[in-house]
Amino acid sequence: MKYIDLQKQLNKLKVFSIEDLKILDDKFNKSKISNWIKVWHIKSIIRWYYLTSEVQINQNLLYQVSNKIYFPSYISLESAFNYYWIIPEQTFSITAVVTKKTIDYNTQIWHFSYRKIKPSLYWWYNLVKMQENIFLIAELEKAILDYLYLNHQISNEDDFELLRWNKNLLNEKMDFDKLDKYTKLYQSPVITKKINKLLTYLKNDSNSIY
């Protein structure tokens, strides 16, 4: 098939791989890819993963790209905090967690960062359908636990202050019963201690902006 024959289906996929192309066209020859890039039909993200040039790049699309180019993965850490409005600024990297090796991809559309967690901790994320984009993202409580698990330097209330998390929104949005349940499932005294420090921090001066 020619590109024009696949264009509508590829625009619907948003981000696609060589394997997706082979599903759409069982006779697809990957040698076509270089020409499609040259004539601006598609954009390369990483090896064998692409976007059509017509697709508008926005935050939700970047989340979907992140899930696709390193699978399985879900959005978490700073990107999840930005999604839930817990941090005030937009992040310059899409952050996610995986059970495979830690890796970073600096692509022409964005920077994607993946951090490794134990397979037993790979849970409690949601499938979100936002307009035409679909992506997996950690629940707020799980994003916090992922962050504390991966950032060993966080140990006291002063450390939480430096993170500039929005205390009012955390107190409003977080399900504290769920956070307690998830924390216990870690079976980690270190994580439990950090969560207790976080709870103390949130109770103190909860009317401050950050």
Residue pairs with C-beta under 8 A, 6 or more apart in sequence:
1 24
1 25
1 27
1 28
3 32
3 36
3 41
3 42
6 21
6 24
6 25
7 41
7 52
7 54
9 24
10 16
10 24
10 42
10 52
11 52
11 54
11 55
13 20
14 51
14 52
14 55
14 61
14 64
14 65
14 132
14 133
15 45
15 49
15 50
15 51
15 61
15 64
15 65
15 68
15 69
16 49
16 50
16 51
17 48
17 49
17 50
17 68
18 28
18 30
18 33
18 48
19 48
21 28
21 30
22 28
33 42
33 50
36 42
37 43
37 44
40 53
41 52
41 53
42 50
42 51
42 52
42 53
43 50
43 51
43 52
43 53
43 108
43 109
44 50
44 108
45 51
45 65
45 69
45 105
45 107
45 108
45 109
46 69
46 105
46 107
49 65
49 68
49 69
51 57
51 65
51 109
55 61
57 109
57 110
59 90
60 130
60 131
60 133
60 135
61 133
62 94
62 109
62 110
63 75
63 79
63 83
63 94
63 128
63 133
63 135
63 137
64 133
64 134
64 135
65 94
65 109
65 110
65 112
66 73
66 75
66 79
66 94
66 96
66 112
66 135
67 73
67 74
67 75
67 96
67 135
67 136
69 105
69 112
70 96
70 98
70 100
70 103
70 105
70 112
70 114
72 98
72 99
72 122
73 96
73 97
73 98
73 114
73 136
74 96
74 97
74 125
74 136
74 137
74 138
75 83
75 94
75 95
75 96
75 125
75 135
75 136
75 137
75 138
76 95
76 96
76 97
76 125
76 137
76 138
76 142
76 143
76 146
76 147
77 95
77 96
77 97
77 115
77 143
77 146
77 147
77 150
78 87
78 91
78 93
78 95
78 147
79 91
79 93
79 94
79 95
79 96
79 137
80 95
80 137
80 138
80 140
80 143
80 146
81 87
81 143
81 147
81 165
82 89
82 90
82 91
83 137
84 140
84 143
84 169
84 173
85 166
85 169
86 140
86 165
86 166
86 169
86 170
86 173
87 163
87 164
87 165
87 166
88 164
88 166
88 210
92 111
93 104
93 110
93 111
93 112
93 113
94 110
94 111
94 112
94 113
95 113
95 114
95 115
96 112
96 113
96 114
96 115
97 114
97 115
97 116
97 117
97 122
97 138
97 146
97 150
98 114
98 115
98 116
98 117
99 116
99 117
99 118
99 119
99 122
100 114
100 116
101 116
102 114
102 115
102 116
103 114
104 111
104 112
104 113
104 114
105 111
105 112
105 113
115 146
115 150
117 146
117 149
117 150
121 145
121 146
121 149
121 186
123 142
124 138
124 139
124 141
124 142
124 182
125 136
125 137
125 138
125 139
125 142
126 136
126 137
126 138
126 139
127 134
127 135
127 136
128 134
128 135
128 136
128 137
138 146
139 178
140 173
140 174
140 175
141 174
141 175
141 178
141 179
141 182
142 182
144 174
144 179
144 198
145 179
145 182
145 183
145 186
145 191
145 195
147 154
148 154
148 191
148 194
148 195
148 198
149 186
149 191
153 159
154 160
154 163
154 194
155 193
155 194
155 197
156 197
157 197
157 200
157 201
157 204
160 197
160 198
160 201
161 201
164 210
165 210
166 209
166 210
167 201
167 202
167 205
167 206
167 208
167 210
168 206
168 207
168 208
168 209
170 202
171 202
171 206
176 199
179 195
180 195
183 191
183 192
183 195
184 192
186 192
